[in-house]
Amino acid sequence: MTSKLPSFKRIIQLYDEIISVNHKSEVIRELRDEDDLFLLLVYSDMLGIPNPAFYYTLELYPYILEKFHNWHLRMGMEKSPLSGFRCC
């Protein structure tokens, strides 16, 4: 006996899409702000802000170096504020 009702999985997907339509831009903005704060924390010691976890965040630099250029432009800095990183 087959029914023409949508599967439970499809109903959940549809519900998720309906709920997230209005909030998608807000979620994207919040994720970007969270990412910006994380990058500020990681690069804070190089910007002159003391960072007690500098030793532990140092190993993250190679992974987030690609995001650095977009971050400093979004923060309003035309050129890289770090002398060691020439991204512009």
CORPE-V581652 format. One line per field, one symbol per residue. psi: psi as a letter, one per 30 degrees, with the letter a starting at -180 (. if undefined). A space follows every 10 residues. Layout:
psi: ???
//
This chain:
psi: jklgklleee eeeeeeeeef efgeeeeeee eeeeeeeeee eegeeffgkk jfgeeefeff effgeefeee efeffgjelk fkffjjf.
//
